Amino acid sequence: METTGTRRSLARLLAIWALTRVILLLFVFKVYVFPGPDVTSDVSVIYQGWYDVLRTGTFPLNDVTWQYPPAAALPILSPALVFWLDYPSAFFVLAFTADLAVLLLLLYAGLRPGRSVRGAWVWVAGVPLLGPTVYARYDVMVTAVAVAALLAGARRPRLMGSLAAFGAMLKVWPVLLLLAARGRAAWGWAALTAGALSAVFAFTMPGAFAFLTFQRDRGTEVESLGALVFHVARQYGWDGQVLLNYGSVEFLGPYVDVVSSAALVLSGLAFGWLLLWRLRARRFEARTLADAAFVGVLMFTTTSRVISPQYLVWLVGLAAVCLCFRESRMRLPVSLVLAASLVTVLEFPVYFSHVVASDGLGVTLLFLRNGLLVAATLLAARELWRTTAARPAPTPVPAQPARARETSLPS
């Protein structure tokens, strides 16, 4: 009976995954038009432009929108593998394949003894909540590498370290997967992998690390937590502008540099908290690797000067790994991330014009989405500290019966 129920549950999960992913493909291939601005233009214009430059053996040195570590060249060049399709179509197919890979990894992990398929359900439900943007950015490919690294975890620390480093060379944030790594194996292999990749790109392709300068010069993007200051200030006469800058729509004008600096301070405080947690943590379990990575990425996403919609793909992937463990205490933060994903697709792309205009609908959606992320961050951090770093309450000593005390007294 239990086997039959499991098979039915898996069949239902796979059917829902297939249905929702076909719908996403129909949108990115423009069989149906998704509301709002065209999310696929990043692939057909920006990515394809980078592809043409990267094929010449150099990075896009004259394009400030190139703000990624050197291994990001690999997913941008990967559509060449599907040579019989045009560039955008090949990219969408590969993004779909990465999505499928994440599902299979989560199912493999969730069906092991003591694990749960709830993680796979989180992925199946969370990705379509973000709309077609998921297949129009390379973040789903990075997330696949991160999920594989976390699931390698305790059993294969060397593999985890190598995958985490490879992910970090794709888009930096997977370095946070190592927060709860213990021993030298994971960190050692991460350092070796990152060093080897850096050397290969530095010696073979000019401009491998130009992204560091481009990233430094970014401002406050209109969807970020700090941007709420200017969305409200515009209602009272703030005379700044909203312009496309460094590849995203940002606020430019008075006090923007102050808010951007405040965001960096918040990220610094988040790093300080994570360092304190790592020094204080004493109880490490199988789920701790995933929980710590989830908290770390939540913190840096929420405090960032930029909260692009595709950042939620990272969080959904890490949330799914957390819930692969039956004893995970991250259920409420995961639910909040899923809710934030639904609001995200509303603020971009559906009602993005309202966000740019800072009108009532746009500001409400941003307050709701960013509020959900802040709440998820605080709750997840609290659970991580409580389950790994907080001192357990002392066990009360049972009182001796009165008669026993009397017999123990000297006569």
C-alpha positions as CSV (number, residue, x, y, z in Angstrom):
1,M,0.0,0.0,0.0
2,E,2.8,2.4,0.9
3,T,4.6,1.7,-2.3
4,T,1.5,2.2,-4.3
5,G,0.9,5.6,-2.6
6,T,4.5,6.6,-3.2
7,R,4.2,5.8,-6.9
8,R,1.0,7.8,-7.2
9,S,2.6,10.7,-5.4
10,L,5.6,10.6,-7.7
11,A,3.5,10.3,-10.8
12,R,1.5,13.4,-9.7
13,L,4.7,15.3,-9.0
14,L,6.1,14.5,-12.4
15,A,2.9,15.3,-14.2
16,I,2.7,18.7,-12.5
17,W,6.4,19.4,-13.3
18,A,5.8,18.5,-17.0
19,L,2.7,20.6,-17.3
20,T,4.1,23.7,-15.7
21,R,7.4,23.4,-17.7
22,V,5.6,23.0,-21.0
23,I,3.7,26.2,-20.1
24,L,7.0,28.0,-19.4
25,L,8.4,26.8,-22.7
26,L,5.3,28.1,-24.5
27,F,5.9,31.5,-23.0
28,V,9.7,31.8,-23.8
29,F,9.1,30.5,-27.3
30,K,6.4,33.1,-27.6
31,V,3.6,30.8,-28.5
32,Y,1.8,32.7,-25.9
33,V,2.8,36.2,-24.7
34,F,3.5,36.7,-21.0
35,P,2.2,40.0,-19.6
36,G,4.7,42.8,-19.1
37,P,8.1,43.5,-20.9
38,D,9.7,40.7,-22.9
39,V,11.9,38.8,-20.4
40,T,13.6,36.8,-23.3
41,S,15.4,39.9,-24.6
42,D,18.3,39.3,-22.3
43,V,19.0,36.1,-24.1
44,S,18.4,37.2,-27.7
45,V,20.2,40.6,-27.3
46,I,22.6,40.6,-24.3
47,Y,23.6,37.0,-24.0
48,Q,23.9,36.5,-27.8
49,G,26.0,39.7,-28.0
50,W,28.3,38.3,-25.3
51,Y,28.4,35.0,-27.1
52,D,29.7,36.6,-30.3
53,V,32.5,38.4,-28.3
54,L,33.4,35.3,-26.2
55,R,33.8,33.2,-29.3
56,T,36.7,35.4,-30.3
57,G,38.6,34.4,-27.2
58,T,38.1,37.5,-25.0
59,F,35.6,38.7,-22.4
60,P,33.3,41.7,-23.2
61,L,35.7,44.3,-21.9
62,N,33.8,47.2,-23.2
63,D,30.4,46.2,-21.9
64,V,29.7,47.2,-18.3
65,T,26.8,44.9,-18.1
66,W,29.2,42.0,-18.0
67,Q,29.4,41.6,-14.2
68,Y,30.1,37.9,-13.8
69,P,33.0,35.7,-12.8
70,P,35.0,34.2,-15.7
71,A,33.3,30.8,-15.7
72,A,30.0,32.5,-16.6
73,A,31.4,32.3,-20.2
74,L,30.5,28.6,-20.1
75,P,26.7,28.9,-19.9
76,I,26.8,31.8,-22.3
77,L,28.7,29.7,-24.8
78,S,26.8,26.5,-24.1
79,P,24.1,27.0,-26.8
80,A,26.8,26.1,-29.3
81,L,26.3,22.5,-28.1
82,V,22.8,22.6,-29.5
83,F,24.1,23.8,-32.9
84,W,21.0,22.9,-34.9
85,L,18.9,25.5,-33.1
86,D,19.2,29.3,-33.1
87,Y,20.9,30.8,-30.0
88,P,17.8,31.8,-28.0
89,S,16.0,28.4,-28.7
90,A,19.1,26.5,-27.7
91,F,19.5,28.5,-24.5
92,F,15.9,27.8,-23.5
93,V,16.3,24.1,-24.1
94,L,19.5,24.1,-21.9
95,A,17.7,26.0,-19.2
96,F,14.9,23.5,-19.3
97,T,17.5,20.7,-19.0
98,A,19.0,22.3,-16.0
99,D,15.6,22.5,-14.4
100,L,15.1,18.8,-15.1
101,A,18.5,18.0,-13.6
102,V,17.6,19.8,-10.3
103,L,14.4,17.8,-10.1
104,L,16.1,14.5,-10.6
105,L,18.8,15.4,-8.0
106,L,16.1,16.3,-5.5
107,L,14.1,13.1,-6.2
108,Y,17.3,11.0,-5.8
109,A,18.0,12.6,-2.5
110,G,14.4,12.7,-1.3
111,L,13.8,9.0,-1.9
112,R,16.7,7.9,0.3
113,P,15.9,6.5,3.8
114,G,15.2,9.3,6.3
115,R,14.7,11.9,3.6
116,S,11.7,13.5,2.1
117,V,10.3,14.4,-1.4
118,R,9.0,17.7,0.0
119,G,12.1,19.3,-1.4
120,A,11.2,18.2,-5.0
121,W,7.7,19.6,-4.4
122,V,9.2,22.9,-3.4
123,W,11.1,23.0,-6.7
124,V,8.2,21.9,-8.8
125,A,6.0,24.6,-7.3
126,G,8.5,27.4,-6.9
127,V,9.9,27.6,-10.4
128,P,6.7,28.3,-12.2
129,L,5.7,30.9,-9.6
130,L,8.6,33.0,-11.0
131,G,7.3,32.8,-14.6
132,P,9.3,32.5,-17.8
133,T,12.2,34.6,-16.4
134,V,13.6,31.3,-15.0
135,Y,14.3,30.0,-18.5
136,A,15.5,33.4,-19.8
137,R,18.5,33.7,-17.4
138,Y,21.4,31.4,-16.7
139,D,20.7,31.4,-13.0
140,V,18.9,28.1,-13.2
141,M,22.1,26.5,-14.4
142,V,24.1,27.9,-11.5
143,T,21.3,26.7,-9.1
144,A,21.7,23.1,-10.6
145,V,25.4,23.2,-9.7
146,A,24.6,24.5,-6.2
147,V,22.0,21.9,-5.5
148,A,24.4,19.1,-6.6
149,A,27.1,20.5,-4.3
150,L,24.8,20.6,-1.2
151,L,23.4,17.2,-1.8
152,A,27.0,15.8,-2.1
153,G,27.5,17.4,1.3
154,A,28.6,15.3,4.2
155,R,29.3,12.1,2.2
156,R,31.5,13.6,-0.5
157,P,33.1,16.8,0.9
158,R,35.7,16.9,-1.9
159,L,33.1,16.9,-4.6
160,M,31.1,19.4,-2.7
161,G,34.1,21.8,-2.4
162,S,34.8,21.5,-6.2
163,L,31.2,22.0,-7.2
164,A,30.8,25.0,-4.8
165,A,33.9,26.6,-6.2
166,F,32.8,26.0,-9.8
167,G,29.4,27.5,-8.9
168,A,31.2,30.5,-7.4
169,M,33.2,31.0,-10.6
170,L,29.8,31.1,-12.4
171,K,28.1,33.6,-10.2
172,V,29.9,34.2,-6.8
173,W,27.0,33.3,-4.4
174,P,27.6,29.5,-4.3
175,V,30.7,30.2,-2.2
176,L,28.2,30.5,0.7
177,L,27.5,26.8,0.4
178,L,30.7,26.2,2.3
179,L,29.5,28.1,5.4
180,A,28.9,25.0,7.5
181,A,31.5,22.8,5.8
182,R,33.7,21.1,8.4
183,G,37.2,19.8,8.0
184,R,39.7,20.6,5.3
185,A,38.5,18.5,2.4
186,A,35.7,20.7,1.2
187,W,37.6,24.0,1.6
188,G,40.8,22.6,0.2
189,W,39.2,21.2,-3.0
190,A,37.2,24.5,-3.3
191,A,40.5,26.5,-3.2
192,L,42.2,24.1,-5.7
193,T,39.2,24.2,-8.1
194,A,38.8,28.0,-7.9
195,G,42.6,28.5,-8.3
196,A,42.8,26.2,-11.3
197,L,39.8,27.8,-13.1
198,S,41.1,31.3,-12.4
199,A,44.5,30.5,-13.8
200,V,43.0,28.9,-16.9
201,F,40.8,31.9,-17.7
202,A,43.4,34.5,-16.7
203,F,46.0,33.0,-19.1
204,T,43.7,32.1,-22.0
205,M,41.1,35.0,-22.1
206,P,41.9,38.7,-21.5
207,G,39.6,40.5,-19.1
208,A,38.7,37.6,-16.9
209,F,38.3,39.7,-13.8
210,A,37.1,43.0,-15.2
211,F,33.7,42.2,-13.7
212,L,35.1,43.3,-10.3
213,T,35.3,46.9,-11.4
214,F,31.9,46.8,-13.1
215,Q,30.2,45.3,-10.1
216,R,31.7,48.0,-7.8
217,D,30.1,50.8,-9.7
218,R,26.5,49.6,-9.5
219,G,23.9,51.8,-7.9
220,T,20.5,51.0,-6.2
221,E,18.3,48.9,-8.3
222,V,14.5,49.7,-8.2
223,E,13.5,46.3,-6.8
224,S,16.0,46.2,-3.9
225,L,15.2,46.8,-0.2
226,G,17.0,50.1,-0.2
227,A,15.0,51.3,-3.3
228,L,11.9,51.5,-1.1
229,V,13.4,54.7,0.4
230,F,13.3,56.4,-3.0
231,H,9.9,54.9,-4.0
232,V,8.5,56.6,-0.9
233,A,10.6,59.8,-1.4
234,R,9.3,60.2,-4.9
235,Q,5.8,60.7,-3.4
236,Y,7.2,63.8,-1.6
237,G,9.1,65.4,-4.4
238,W,12.5,63.6,-4.5
239,D,14.0,64.8,-7.8
240,G,16.1,61.8,-8.8
241,Q,15.7,59.7,-11.9
242,V,15.0,56.1,-12.8
243,L,17.2,55.0,-15.6
244,L,18.7,51.9,-17.2
245,N,22.2,51.8,-15.7
246,Y,24.8,49.0,-15.6
247,G,22.2,46.6,-17.1
248,S,19.4,47.2,-14.6
249,V,16.8,49.8,-13.9
250,E,18.3,51.9,-11.1
251,F,17.7,55.1,-9.1
252,L,20.1,57.9,-9.8
253,G,20.1,61.2,-7.9
254,P,20.5,62.7,-4.4
255,Y,21.4,60.3,-1.6
256,V,21.5,57.2,-3.8
257,D,25.1,56.8,-2.9
258,V,24.2,56.9,0.8
259,V,21.6,54.2,0.4
260,S,23.9,52.1,-1.6
261,S,26.6,52.4,1.1
262,A,24.0,51.5,3.7
263,A,23.2,48.3,1.7
264,L,26.9,47.4,1.8
265,V,27.0,48.0,5.5
266,L,24.0,45.7,6.0
267,S,25.8,43.0,3.9
268,G,28.8,43.5,6.1
269,L,26.7,43.0,9.2
270,A,25.2,39.9,7.7
271,F,28.7,38.6,7.1
272,G,29.6,39.4,10.7
273,W,26.6,37.5,12.0
274,L,27.5,34.5,9.8
275,L,31.1,34.5,11.1
276,L,29.8,34.7,14.7
277,W,27.4,31.9,14.1
278,R,30.2,29.7,12.6
279,L,32.4,30.3,15.6
280,R,29.6,29.6,18.0
281,A,28.0,26.6,16.2
282,R,28.5,23.3,18.1
283,R,25.7,21.0,16.8
284,F,26.2,20.0,13.1
285,E,23.7,17.6,11.6
286,A,23.1,16.4,8.0
287,R,20.7,19.3,7.4
288,T,23.0,22.0,8.7
289,L,24.9,22.4,5.4
290,A,21.7,23.2,3.5
291,D,20.2,25.3,6.3
292,A,23.3,27.5,6.7
293,A,23.6,28.0,2.9
294,F,19.9,29.0,2.7
295,V,20.4,31.5,5.5
296,G,23.6,32.9,4.0
297,V,22.1,33.4,0.5
298,L,18.9,34.9,2.0
299,M,21.0,37.4,4.0
300,F,23.0,38.6,1.0
301,T,20.1,38.6,-1.3
302,T,17.9,40.7,1.0
303,T,20.7,43.2,1.8
304,S,22.0,43.5,-1.8
305,R,21.8,46.7,-3.8
306,V,20.1,44.6,-6.5
307,I,17.3,42.0,-6.0
308,S,16.7,40.8,-9.5
309,P,13.8,38.3,-10.0
310,Q,16.2,35.5,-11.0
311,Y,17.8,35.7,-7.5
312,L,14.7,34.0,-6.3
313,V,15.7,30.9,-8.3
314,W,18.7,30.5,-6.0
315,L,16.5,30.7,-3.0
316,V,13.9,28.2,-4.3
317,G,16.7,25.7,-5.1
318,L,18.3,26.0,-1.7
319,A,14.9,25.9,0.0
320,A,14.2,22.7,-1.8
321,V,17.4,21.1,-0.5
322,C,16.5,22.1,3.0
323,L,13.2,20.3,2.8
324,C,14.8,17.1,1.5
325,F,15.6,16.5,5.2
326,R,12.6,15.4,7.3
327,E,13.8,17.1,10.4
328,S,14.4,20.5,8.7
329,R,13.2,23.5,10.7
330,M,13.0,25.8,7.7
331,R,9.5,25.1,6.6
332,L,8.1,28.5,7.5
333,P,11.0,30.5,5.9
334,V,10.6,28.3,2.8
335,S,6.9,29.0,2.7
336,L,7.7,32.8,2.9
337,V,10.2,32.4,0.0
338,L,7.6,30.7,-2.1
339,A,5.1,33.5,-1.3
340,A,7.8,36.1,-2.3
341,S,8.3,34.2,-5.6
342,L,4.6,34.7,-6.4
343,V,4.8,38.4,-5.6
344,T,8.0,38.7,-7.6
345,V,6.4,37.6,-10.9
346,L,3.8,40.2,-10.3
347,E,6.3,43.0,-9.7
348,F,8.4,41.8,-12.7
349,P,7.4,41.4,-15.4
350,V,3.6,41.8,-15.0
351,Y,3.4,45.2,-13.3
352,F,7.0,46.4,-13.7
353,S,5.8,49.6,-15.3
354,H,4.1,50.4,-12.0
355,V,7.2,49.6,-10.1
356,V,9.2,52.0,-12.3
357,A,6.6,54.7,-11.8
358,S,6.6,54.2,-8.0
359,D,2.8,54.3,-8.0
360,G,0.6,52.7,-5.3
361,L,0.5,49.2,-6.9
362,G,4.2,49.1,-7.6
363,V,5.2,50.2,-4.2
364,T,2.8,47.9,-2.5
365,L,4.1,44.9,-4.4
366,L,7.7,45.8,-3.5
367,F,6.9,46.3,0.2
368,L,5.2,42.9,0.2
369,R,7.9,41.0,-1.7
370,N,10.8,42.6,0.2
371,G,8.9,42.3,3.5
372,L,8.5,38.5,2.9
373,L,12.2,38.2,2.2
374,V,13.1,40.1,5.3
375,A,10.8,38.0,7.4
376,A,12.1,34.7,5.9
377,T,15.7,35.9,6.5
378,L,15.1,36.7,10.2
379,L,13.1,33.5,10.9
380,A,15.6,31.3,9.1
381,A,18.6,32.9,10.9
382,R,16.8,32.5,14.3
383,E,16.2,28.8,13.6
384,L,19.7,28.2,12.5
385,W,21.1,29.8,15.6
386,R,18.7,28.1,17.9
387,T,19.3,24.6,16.5
388,T,23.1,24.8,16.2
389,A,24.6,27.5,18.3
390,A,22.3,28.3,21.3
391,R,23.1,26.4,24.5
392,P,20.6,23.7,25.3
393,A,18.4,24.4,28.3
394,P,19.8,22.6,31.4
395,T,18.0,19.3,32.3
396,P,16.2,19.8,35.7
397,V,17.3,17.5,38.5
398,P,14.4,15.5,39.9
399,A,13.7,16.2,43.5
400,Q,14.4,13.4,46.0
401,P,11.4,12.0,47.8
402,A,11.0,13.2,51.4
403,R,11.5,9.7,52.8
404,A,14.7,9.2,50.9
405,R,16.1,12.5,52.3
406,E,15.2,11.5,55.8
407,T,17.0,8.1,55.5
408,S,20.1,9.9,54.2
409,L,20.4,12.1,57.3
410,P,22.9,11.1,60.0
411,S,21.3,9.5,63.0
